[in-house]
């Protein structure tokens, strides 16, 4: 998740009666009163514009074929989440990209989509010199049913390079295997704070309350980027019980944090941050425009099309990519 969030910023039945436990969270998880964010405007009944969707698709393919490896990696992830198997040919091609970052993104996409046609190339990549690429190959192979190399995750979790350790935690969380809990719990003591947050997100994906604790604490970090990472991580399991923590950050004094909270609220099915995304889309700061577009995509309201359409023409390539991704996520 750290990889996804930071890269995109440059442009992842419990209950008992009474009190705060009614929604299944212990009392210390419940945030205090917060100022109310601006109310979202009433929904407008708009149909999805097929021409606009096609334009958005072409923007994704253009980014995937561009010169910037970070943008190519982001485009692969966007295609994975919006086009699915229709992006299979591009994902297969990018398994041979000269940049390890792009090969890793393609491996993760091939694994998530279970692209059987990628199997033989993934076997080759499992022995590649770049260790992050080896991690991505093991994730994808596991997803395709070949678990012979999956035990290597435990060794890679202690690898000297922190990016490798972070990607191991990412992969283990996405695999969703309860057997990964032991490795991930050990990673919560990692010397690098980014790895610790990635491990916490993976644990929360697996339903572990220790991971939830760490992420909740992170939402009040003195570092806005940590707050952003933790807000998105809290929302990743789409568990509405964390809504109180997300909503509390909609009124953050840091615009980027408020926009991340709007996106996170969208991930759990709420449009409470729509007005905040509207404001962010008008910013002159490309980072805020990216975050606003990503929020609109997760909120999913079709009436965001008139706001996102001009962003497809933005001079900033990450803004265009974020807008294209969002447009492909909207629903009538």
N, C-alpha and C positions, 0 to 999 in steps of 0.2 A: 504493500500500500504506500509506503514512503516513496518508493520510486514513482508510482503513478501520481500521487498528489503533488510532489515537488515538480515533476516534469510538467504536469498540467497547469501548475501555477505559472510556470514560464509561458506558457501559452496564453471505492475501492473501495400446555395449559398450566401456568403457575398462578396461584392466587389464594388468598384467604380473606376472611371477612374483616372489614373495618379498617379505618386509618389508611396511611400510605401503603400498607402492605396489600391493599386490595388489588393493586396491579402487579404484585409479585416482587417489588423491590423493597429492600430493607429501608427503614426511615432515614438512615444517613445518606442514602442516594438522592433524597428529594431536595432539589434546590430551593432556596428561599424565594420570596416574591421578587419579581423583576418588572421593569417598566414594560408596558404593552407595545409591541411593534405596530406599525401602521397596518390597518386591515387590508387584506387583498381585495382588489376590485371584483365586482360581480363577474361571473363567467359569461363570455360571449359564445354563442353557439356557432363556431366556425368549423368547416370541413377541412381536412388536410389537403393542401394544394399539391397535386402530384408533380407539377412542374418544379415547385420549390424543393420537394423531396429529391427529385432527380438532380437538381443543381447541387444539393447538399451531398449526394452520393459522389458526384464528380469532384467535389472539393476534397472529399476523403481520398479518392484515388489519386488526385493530383499531389496531395501531401505525402502519400505513401511512395510516390515516385520522385519526390523532391531531393534536393541536395543536403538538407539538414537531417542528420541521423536521429536527433531527438524528435523532430517532427514526424519522421517516418515511423519511429517506434510508437508515438502517440496515435498516429493514424491507424496502425495495426490494431491497437487496443480499442480504438473507436469503432473500427469495422467489426471486430469480434463482438462488441456489445450491441451493434445496431444492424449490421447486415448478416451476421451469422455465417452460415455455410456459403452464402453468395460471395463472400470474400475469400473463399478457399484458395483460389488460384493465386491471389496476391500473397496470402500467408505462406503458401508453399514456396513461392518464388523468394520470399524474404528470408526463408531458412538458409539461403545462400548469400545473404547480404554481406558486404565486406566488414560492416561494423558489428561487433559483438552485441551492443545494446539492441540493435534491430533484430539480430538472430534470436536473442533472448525473448524479445517481445513476440516474435513469430512462434517460438516454441510454446510460450504460455498460451497464445491464442489457439494453436493447433491442439494443445491439451484440453483447453476449456471446451472447444468445439468437437473434440474427439475425431480429428481428421485422420482417418485410417490411411489415406494416401501419403501422409507424412511419415509413416512408421520407419521406412528404411533409412530415410535421411536422419531421423531422430536417433537411430541406433549409431550412426556415424558421429553425430554431434555429441553423443554421450562420452566420447573419448577425445573431444576437442581440447586444445591447450587452454582456452579461456575457461576458468572455473565457473563463472556465472552461466556461461552457455551450457556447461555440463549439468548444472543445477536445473536449468530450464528443460533440458532434454529428459532428465529423470522425472520431472513433474509430468511432462507430456506422455512419456512412456507409461508411467503409472496410470494415468487416465485412460490409456489405450489398453490396459490390462496386463502390461509387462512390468511386473514389480521386482524383477531380479536385481535391479540396481537401487531400489528405494532405500535400502539400509544405509546407503552412502550419505543420506541426509544427516544422520547423526554425526558423522565425522566432519562434514562440511559446516555444521552448526558451530564448530570450534575453529574454523579456518581463520588465518590471520587477517584477511581482508574483510573489513566490516560490510562491504557491499555484498559479498558472498553470504555472510551470516544473515543479513537482512533479507536477501532473496530466498534463503532457506526457510526463514520464518514465513515469508509471503507464500511460498509454495505449500508448506505444511498446512497453513490456514485454509488455502483454497482446496486442498485435497479433502479436507473434512474428516480425516481419519482420527478417531479417538486415541489411537495408539501414539499419536504425535504429541499428546499432552505432556508426557514426561520430558521430551526434548525441549518443547516450548517453555515449560516451566523453568528449566535450566537456563534458557536464554533470557529470562527476565532479569537475570543478574549480570548480563553482558556489560562490558566496560563502556560500550557506546550507547548513548541515550536513544539514538534513532533505531538501533537494533532492539532495544528494550520496548520501544513503542510498537515496532512491527510485531514483536512477539506477543505483546498485549492484544493487538488487533486480532492476531491469529487465534489466541486463546478465547477471545470473546466470540469469534466466529464459531468456535466449538462449544460455546455455552458456558465457558469457565468464568466464574465470578471474580477471580483475581485479575483477569484481563479487563473486566468491566471496571473494577476499582481503579486500575492504573489509568484507563482512558478518561474516566470521570475527573480524576485529579488533573489530568492533562488539559482539560477544558478551561482550567483557571490558571494555567501556566503564565509566567511573565512573558513568554515568547509567543507572539501571535501565530507563527508558523506551527508551533506545537499544538496550539488550540485548534487550528484548522485541521491538522492531521487527526487529532483525537475526535473532533466532531464527526468527520466523515467515517472514521473507524467505528464509532459508536453506532452509526446508522447502517453500516454494511449488512448486519444480519436482518435488517428490516423489522426490527423489534420495536413496536410503538411504545413500549414501557420506558424508553429513554427520552421520550418527547420533552419532558420537563427540562432536561439538561440542554437539549438542542434549542428549544424555544427561548430559554434564558439568554442565549447568545445572539438572538436576532437583534437585540438592541445594543450590541457591543459598540464601543467607541471606535474600534478598528473596523473600517469598512470591509476589509477582506474577511475578517472573522464573521461578521454579520452575513456576508454573502455565502460563506461556507455553511453557516447554520441554516440559511435558506435552502441550500442544496440538500443538506442532511434532512431537513424536515420533508422535503420532496421525496426523499428516499424512503421515508416511512409513511408516505401517502398523504401528506398535508401540503396545502398551498399557502400556509401562513407566511411564507417568506416571499410571496410573489411581488409585493410592492417594493421590497428591498432589492429584488433582482431588477425590477423596472428602473430603479434609481441607478444601480450599478451599470446597467447597459448604456446609460448616458454619460458615464465617466470618460475622461480623457486618458485615464490610466489603463493601458491594455490588460494589466493583471486583473483589475476589477471587472473589465468587460468579459474576460475569459470566465471568471468565477460567476458572473451574472448569467452567461450563456449556459454554463453547466448546471446552474440552479434551475433555469427554465426547463432544461432537458429532463431533470429528475422530477420536477413538478408535473410536467407532461401536459399542460393545458394548451390546446390547439390555438387559443387566442393569443399566444405568444408569437405566432408566426410573423405578424407585422413588425414586431420588435427585432426578431432574429434575422429576417430577410436582409435588411441593410448591412448587417454584420458579416454576411457572406462576401461583401465587397470591401471589407475593412482592409487598409493597407498592411495591417499586422497579420502575419500568417497564423500564429496561434489563435488569434481571435476568430479568424475564418474557420479554422478547424473545430474550435469549440462550438461555434454557431452551427456548423454543419452537423456535428454530433447531436446537438440538442434538437435540431429540426427533425432528425430521424427518430427521436425518442418521443415526440409529441403524439398524442392520441386525440381522436375526435371526441 
